[in-house]
């Protein structure tokens, strides 16, 4: 689960960093940047949720045992 959370965590950090830099350069576009960033963060977070689901399946319904 830790490795499944590492990638999305790094990706979300980079996405927020880019959004903050974009808003600092052009404050007038903050609404569009924030909307796009939130959609992107939701997509990235879905990877972490998928990793959690796989971890729970392997933990409680292990098909290999």
Secondary structure as UniProt FT lines:
FT   HELIX           2..25
FT   HELIX           27..29
FT   HELIX           30..60
FT   TURN            63..64
//
